[in-house]
Amino acid sequence: MTTWAPPRRTQHPELRPERSGRRDRGGGPTAERQVFRERVRMEAVGMFADGRGSTEIAKELLVSVRSVQRWHQA
């Protein structure tokens, strides 16, 4: 008998939280990761300028709709 499992959410691999416990040691995202995230945010800015909606942008960039909404508010 096969057990039920919830569907997996698709998320950009580079945006997944680190599993090494860096935050527990007082660290945060690496400089490389910050640059990557900023690049994704800037892509979203361009998409907003083209008149696209938050849901569409989130699906294309593989991020949460809430993240896109926060970027748009900022």
MOURDA-V501703 format. One record per helix or strand. SS is the DSSP state (alpha for helix, beta for strand). FROM is the first residue (numbers start at 0). TO is the last residue. If there is no record, write none. Layout:
BEGIN
SS,FROM,TO  SS,FROM,TO
END
This chain:
BEGIN
alpha,12,14  alpha,21,24  alpha,30,48  alpha,53,60  alpha,64,72
END
